[in-house]
């Protein structure tokens, strides 16, 4: 049996995701990338993700010179007369796509278009079908040129951490003044560094805390208010990771209700250029919803304008145009900051009133479902 090499002719545009996804879907032996001066750099993040076995050739063309596009496509066919061809026309200018499609018809080979919702459309008859392949978080982030340093899969969230985070939440709601006192001490005197925490500290009214090797005890006049024996109790309590953990748990709950089980990551850290300390390189919770990344910033304290801008910057830096940003706040958010979120297209999950914060987190799975459905419209 003679095997015909599979070749894919691809137009390059601003988005590299549909280019990579088309390659992953059909696994060609060789790809031919048609770029312009404006898009010649777009393919650079693509090549490290491709298997070495896939050949690749890049051709320079003009965005509004349809005849030149046709000439380039014809030459590719002539150079590989026995190959099986397919065209990915998801990107490029409309004129480039139309010109390339005429050559696909001339040689009687298929051409397709990929939608942002994960569907493939055959352009000869406009038949649509779901794509068989899926892109994971590493692939999507790699295509945007980002380098992962570390992350935690939410599947590995421990029941111990979830239970400890729930106890911290109950403590904050039951003893808000005591929590504020201890947290202010951490913020001011420990400069928000858990390694600077003393082994114990006594406050007025008999309030005190003791910590050892990460475990935590808070008591008042010999009455235990909170006891956490998990090794990372101090990180959960003082650094606000309790809220991030509970949010990740609820996002995981939403994911597990879906047949495709969307990926959920927690504490995602990226490598920043030059290790610039001003660049926020951590994402609290990352959700892959039908190839569209949702960045969730978790705020256990009061939301400030700076927090809103950070969420927007994280989305733009690591996700790009097709990603979404969510700000999940434990406390209600001021009206002017709610308007700022709308202006920046940040989806806000927060209670309306202070008393609503106790049960509001339970509505997150339904809220996410509504957000997910709105993406499919």
PECORTA-V468523 format. One line per field, one symbol per residue. ss: DSSP state (a for helix, b for strand, c for the rest). phi: phi as a letter, one per 40 degrees, with the letter a starting at -180 (. if undefined). psi: psi as a letter, one per 30 degrees, with the letter a starting at -180 (. if undefined). A space follows every 50 residues. Layout:
ss->???
phi->???
psi->???
This chain:
ss->cccccbbbbbbcccccaaaaaaaaaacccbbbbbbccccccccaaaaccc ccccbbbbbbcccccaaaaaaaaaaaaaaccccbbbbbcccccaaaaaaa aaaaaacccbbbbbccccbbbbccccbbbbccccccaaaaaaaccccbbb bbbaaaccaaaaaaaaaaaaaaaacaaaaaaaaaaaaaaccccaaacccb bbcaaabbbbbbccbbbbbbccbbbbbbccccaaaaaaccaaaaaaaaaa aaaaaacccccccbbbbbbbccaaaccccccbbbbbbbbccbbbbbbbbc ccccaaaaaaaaaaaaaacccccbbbbbbcccccaaaaaaaaaccbbbbc cccaaaaaaaaaaaaaaaaaaaaaacc
phi->.cccccbbcbccbcbccccccccccbfccabbbcbbdcbccccdcccccc cccccabbbcbbcbbccccccccccccccbcbccbabbbcbgcccccccc cccccccfbcbbbbcccgbbbcccbgcbaccccbccdcccccccgcbcba abccccdcccccccccccdcccccbcccccccccdccccbffbcccccca abbcggcabbbafgcabbbafgbccabbbccbcccccccgcccdcccccc ccdccccbdcfdcbbbfcbbcbcgfcccccbbbcbbbbbfgbcbcbcbbc bccbcccccccccccccbbgcccbbbbbbcbdbddcccccccccfbcbba ccbdccccbcdcccdcccccccccccc
psi->kkkkkkkkkkkkbekfefeeeeeeefilfkkjjjllefgffefefeeffk kffklkkkkkakfgieeeeeeeeeeeeefifglkllkjhfalleeeeeee eeeeeeghllklkklfgglkkkffggkklkkflkkleeeeeefggkkkel lkkffgkkeeeeeeeeeeeeeefeieeeeeeeeeeeeeffhhjffgklfl kkalggkllkkkhflkkkljhgjkekkkfkfheeeeeeggfeeeeeeeee eeeeeffkefikkklkhkklklkghjffkjgkkekkkjjhgjkjkjkkjf akkleeeeeeeeeeeeefeaegllkkjjkellkleefeeeeeeghkkkjl lelefffefefffeeeeeeeeeefff.
